[in-house]
Amino acid sequence: MIVVMSQEATREQIEAVLRKIEEFGLQTHPIYGVQKTVIGVIGDDKTKVVETMAGYPGVEQIIPILKPYKFASRETHPQDTVIDVSGVEIGGDKIVVMAGPCAVESREQILNTARLVKLAGGSILRGGAYKPRTSPYSFQGLGEEGLKYLAEAREETGLPVITELTDPRNLDLFCEYTDIIQVGARNMQNFVLLTEIGRSGHPALLKRGPSSKIEDLLLAAEYIIKEGNRNIILCERGISTFETYTRNTLDLSAVAALKQLSHLPVIVDPSHSVGIANLIPAMSMASIAAGADGLLVEIHPNPNAALCDGPQSLDFETFSNLMKKIRKIAAAVGRDL
C-alpha cells in the first residue's frame, strides 16, 4: 500500500509517519515529490496502518496497491520518472539514442565510434567490455581494458557510457568506469545481481528476457527499486516466438503497455530484436512512434569485420542517415532528439 501525505505535511509529520509504520514491523520507502510525499509500505500485515494512520497528522490518503510490482507501478508514482545520467535526461521530452558496437574491440575502434555517435546527435555511447556469449569459445570482450577505453572515449567526447555487467563481483569496477549498468536479457532474473545493483544506486538499464512476460520485467525492476535505487530504464529487446526469419520478435505493444503500467523510462533495442541490419531503421522509427523514450542501437565502423553481432550492426553512414529520420519521427510525435 501507499500512504499519501498532504501537500501541507511538514517534514516532522512525514518523519513521524515513517517511524510509526516501522514500529509495526513494516518497511517504508518514501518518495519525495515536488508537491507531495508518498510512502510505500512493504510487509505482510498492513491492517494496523489502515486502522491507525488514517487520521494521523499530515496523512491525506491510504491506497492499497494491487499490482505485485509496488514501486515500479504508476499506482505508486503517477508521474513519469526522468533519470539524469551525467546531464542526459532519460524519460523526458527528448529522445535518447545510445549507440556503439556490440563489443569494444580496440581503443581506435571505440574512440572513432564515439566521435561518430557524438557527431550524428547520439546521447550515450554503448559498448560491451565483458561479453557473455552462447559459445565459451567466442570472443568474450576485453574486460577491464575495454572499460578503460570506454572511459577514455567519454573523456574525449563527453558522452556517458553504458556497458553490460554480468558478475556482481565486478560491480565496484563498473560503477567507477561507467554511467549506466546494462543488465542483459540473460540476467534479467539474476536476483543477486539485481539486488546488488539496487544497493549501489547506480543507473541501470534492464532488458526484458526473451521468454519473459511484461510483468516479469517489472518484477525484476522491483528487485532493484526495493533496495532504494529508482534509476532504472526498461528495455524491450524482442521476445522468442515461432517466427525464425528475425532473431527475435520485436514486441512494440510492450512499449505502450509499459508506459501505461509503469512510470519508468522505456527504450527499445531494435538490433537484438530483429538481428538483421537492413530492418533496424524501420523498427527504430516504429519504436519512437510507439512512444519509446529512446533506442539502443549497435553500430560498427566495419560490420563485416566485427568480432560479434556484425549482421545486426549498422555502418556509420546508415546510422547517420537513421538519426536524421528519427529526428523527423520525434518531431511528428511532439518530441525532440
C-alpha positions in Angstrom: 0.0 0.0 0.0 1.0 3.6 -0.2 0.4 6.4 2.3 -0.1 9.8 0.5 0.9 12.7 2.6 -1.0 16.0 2.1 0.6 18.9 0.3 0.9 20.8 3.6 2.5 18.0 5.5 5.6 19.1 7.3 8.9 17.2 7.4 8.3 16.5 11.1 4.9 14.9 10.3 6.4 12.8 7.5 9.1 11.5 9.8 6.6 10.7 12.5 4.5 8.7 10.0 7.6 6.8 8.8 8.6 5.9 12.4 5.0 4.8 13.3 4.8 2.5 10.3 8.2 1.0 11.0 7.0 0.3 14.6 4.6 -2.1 13.1 7.5 -4.1 11.6 6.9 -2.9 8.1 9.4 -1.4 5.6 8.9 2.2 4.3 10.1 3.6 1.0 9.4 7.4 0.9 9.2 9.1 -2.5 9.6 12.8 -2.1 7.8 14.6 -4.9 7.6 18.2 -5.9 4.2 18.7 -4.3 3.5 15.6 -2.2 5.4 12.8 -0.4 4.3 9.3 -1.0 5.3 6.5 1.4 5.4 3.0 0.1 4.7 0.3 2.7 6.0 -3.2 2.3 5.2 -6.2 4.6 2.7 -8.9 5.3 0.2 -7.4 7.7 -0.7 -3.8 6.9 -4.1 -3.7 8.6 -2.6 -1.7 11.5 -1.5 1.0 9.1 -5.1 1.4 7.8 -6.6 1.3 11.4 -4.0 3.7 13.0 -2.8 6.0 10.3 -6.0 7.2 8.6 -6.4 10.2 10.8 -2.7 10.8 11.5 -1.5 14.4 11.1 -0.4 15.1 7.6 -1.9 11.9 6.1 -4.2 12.6 3.2 -5.0 9.1 1.9 -4.1 5.4 2.2 -4.3 3.4 -1.0 -3.9 -0.3 -1.4 -1.6 -1.3 -4.3 -2.9 -4.3 -6.2 0.0 -4.7 -8.6 2.7 -7.2 -7.4 5.3 -4.7 -8.6 4.6 -2.0 -6.0 7.3 0.7 -6.7 7.6 0.2 -10.4 3.8 0.8 -10.8 2.1 4.1 -11.7 -0.2 3.5 -8.8 2.7 4.4 -6.5 4.3 7.1 -8.8 1.8 8.6 -11.3 4.3 11.0 -12.9 6.9 9.8 -15.4 10.3 9.2 -13.9 13.1 11.2 -15.6 16.6 9.9 -14.9 19.6 12.3 -15.2 22.7 10.5 -16.3 25.6 12.9 -16.3 23.4 15.7 -17.8 21.5 13.4 -20.2 17.8 13.1 -19.2 16.1 9.8 -20.0 12.3 9.7 -19.9 11.6 13.3 -20.6 10.6 15.1 -23.8 13.8 14.3 -25.6 14.5 11.0 -27.4 17.8 9.4 -26.2 19.9 7.3 -28.6 22.5 5.0 -27.2 24.8 3.7 -29.9 28.0 1.8 -30.3 29.5 -1.6 -31.0 28.4 -4.9 -29.5 31.9 -5.3 -28.2 34.8 -3.0 -27.5 37.5 -4.5 -29.8 40.2 -1.8 -29.6 41.0 1.7 -28.5 40.9 3.1 -32.0 37.5 1.4 -32.8 35.7 2.7 -29.7 37.2 6.2 -30.0 36.2 6.5 -33.7 32.7 5.2 -32.9 32.3 7.6 -30.0 33.2 10.6 -32.3 30.6 9.5 -34.8 27.9 9.0 -32.3 28.5 12.5 -31.0 28.6 14.0 -34.5 25.3 12.2 -35.5 23.5 13.5 -32.5 23.6 10.4 -30.2 23.4 10.9 -26.5 25.2 7.9 -25.0 28.0 5.5 -26.1 27.4 1.8 -25.7 29.9 -0.9 -25.9 30.5 -4.3 -24.4 33.7 -4.8 -22.3 32.6 -8.2 -20.8 30.6 -10.2 -23.4 28.5 -13.1 -22.3 28.4 -15.4 -25.4 26.5 -18.6 -26.2 29.7 -20.4 -27.0 32.5 -20.3 -24.5 35.0 -20.2 -27.4 33.6 -16.9 -28.9 35.2 -13.5 -28.2 34.4 -12.6 -24.6 35.4 -9.0 -24.6 38.5 -7.1 -23.4 37.4 -6.9 -19.8 38.8 -4.1 -17.6 40.9 -2.8 -20.6 37.6 -2.3 -22.5 36.2 -0.4 -19.6 39.2 1.9 -19.6 38.8 2.6 -23.4 35.1 3.4 -22.8 36.1 5.9 -20.0 38.7 7.5 -22.4 36.0 7.9 -25.1 33.7 9.5 -22.5 36.5 11.9 -21.5 37.1 12.9 -25.1 33.5 13.3 -26.3 31.5 14.0 -23.2 29.2 11.1 -23.9 28.1 9.0 -20.9 28.8 5.3 -21.4 26.7 2.1 -20.9 28.0 -1.4 -20.8 26.8 -4.8 -19.6 27.6 -6.2 -16.1 27.3 -10.0 -15.7 29.1 -10.6 -12.4 28.2 -8.8 -9.2 31.8 -9.1 -8.1 32.7 -6.5 -10.7 30.1 -4.0 -9.6 32.5 -1.5 -8.0 34.7 -1.6 -11.1 31.6 -0.8 -13.3 30.5 2.0 -11.0 34.0 3.5 -11.4 34.1 3.4 -15.2 30.5 3.5 -16.5 27.5 5.8 -16.2 24.8 3.2 -16.8 25.0 -0.5 -16.0 23.2 -2.7 -18.5 21.5 -5.9 -17.3 21.3 -8.2 -20.2 18.3 -10.3 -21.2 20.0 -13.5 -19.9 20.4 -11.8 -16.4 17.0 -10.2 -16.1 16.2 -12.7 -13.3 19.6 -12.9 -11.8 18.2 -11.7 -8.5 21.6 -11.5 -6.7 22.9 -9.1 -9.4 19.7 -7.1 -9.4 19.8 -6.7 -5.6 23.5 -5.6 -5.6 22.7 -3.0 -8.4 19.8 -1.8 -6.2 22.1 -1.2 -3.3 24.7 0.6 -5.4 22.2 3.3 -6.5 23.9 3.3 -9.9 21.7 3.9 -13.0 20.7 0.7 -14.7 19.2 -0.4 -17.9 17.1 -3.6 -17.5 16.5 -5.7 -20.6 13.5 -7.9 -21.0 14.3 -11.6 -21.2 13.4 -13.4 -24.5 10.7 -15.6 -22.8 9.6 -13.1 -20.1 6.2 -11.5 -19.7 5.8 -7.8 -19.2 5.0 -8.4 -15.5 8.2 -10.5 -15.2 10.3 -7.5 -16.4 8.5 -5.1 -13.9 9.0 -7.5 -11.0 12.7 -7.7 -12.0 12.8 -3.9 -11.8 11.1 -4.2 -8.4 14.2 -6.1 -7.1 16.3 -3.0 -7.8 13.8 -0.4 -6.6 13.1 -2.1 -3.3 16.8 -1.6 -2.4 16.4 2.2 -2.9 17.6 2.6 -6.5 14.9 4.2 -8.7 17.4 5.0 -11.6 16.0 2.2 -13.8 15.5 2.2 -17.6 13.3 -0.6 -19.0 14.3 -2.1 -22.4 12.3 -4.1 -24.9 14.7 -6.1 -27.0 12.4 -8.7 -28.7 11.0 -12.0 -27.5 11.1 -15.6 -28.6 8.2 -16.6 -30.8 7.6 -19.3 -33.5 9.0 -16.8 -36.1 12.5 -17.7 -37.3 13.1 -15.1 -40.0 14.2 -12.5 -37.5 16.5 -13.1 -34.5 13.6 -12.3 -32.1 10.1 -10.7 -32.5 10.0 -7.0 -31.5 7.0 -6.5 -29.2 6.1 -2.9 -29.7 2.9 -3.4 -27.8 5.1 -3.8 -24.7 6.3 -0.3 -25.1 2.8 1.1 -25.0 1.9 -1.2 -22.2 4.9 -0.4 -20.0 4.3 3.3 -20.4 0.8 2.7 -19.0 1.8 0.3 -16.2 5.0 1.9 -15.0 6.5 5.4 -14.5 10.0 4.2 -15.6 11.6 5.2 -18.9 11.2 2.7 -21.7 13.7 2.3 -24.6 13.9 -0.2 -27.4 16.9 -2.3 -28.7 16.0 -2.9 -32.4 19.3 -4.5 -33.1 18.8 -7.6 -30.9 15.1 -7.6 -31.7 15.5 -8.3 -35.4 19.1 -9.2 -35.8 19.1 -8.0 -39.5 20.8 -4.7 -40.2 18.5 -3.5 -43.0 15.4 -4.0 -40.8 16.8 -1.9 -38.0 16.0 1.6 -39.4 12.3 0.8 -39.8 12.0 -0.8 -36.4 13.8 2.2 -34.8 11.4 4.7 -36.3 8.4 2.5 -35.3 9.7 2.3 -31.8 9.8 6.1 -31.5 6.3 6.4 -33.0 5.1 3.8 -30.4 6.2 6.0 -27.5 9.7 4.7 -26.7 11.9 7.2 -24.8 15.0 6.1 -26.7 16.9 3.5 -28.6 19.9 1.2 -28.0 21.5 0.6 -31.4 24.5 -1.4 -32.4 26.9 0.3 -34.9 30.4 -0.6 -36.1 32.9 1.0 -38.4 33.1 -2.2 -40.4 30.2 -4.6 -39.6 31.7 -7.3 -41.9 34.8 -7.5 -39.7 33.0 -7.2 -36.3 34.0 -9.8 -33.7 30.4 -10.2 -32.7 26.9 -9.3 -34.0 28.2 -7.9 -37.3 25.0 -8.9 -39.2 22.9 -6.6 -36.9 25.3 -3.7 -36.8 24.8 -0.5 -38.8 27.7 1.1 -40.5 28.4 4.8 -39.8 26.7 6.1 -42.9 23.5 4.2 -42.3 23.4 5.3 -38.7 23.9 8.9 -39.6 21.0 8.7 -42.1 18.8 6.9 -39.5 19.4 9.7 -37.0 18.1 12.3 -39.5 14.9 10.2 -39.9 14.5 9.7 -36.2 14.6 13.4 -35.7 11.6 13.8 -38.1 9.6 11.0 -36.3 10.4 12.5 -33.0 9.1 15.9 -34.1 5.9 14.3 -35.5 5.0 12.9 -32.1 5.9 16.1 -30.2 9.3 15.2 -29.0 12.9 16.2 -29.7 16.2 14.4 -30.5 
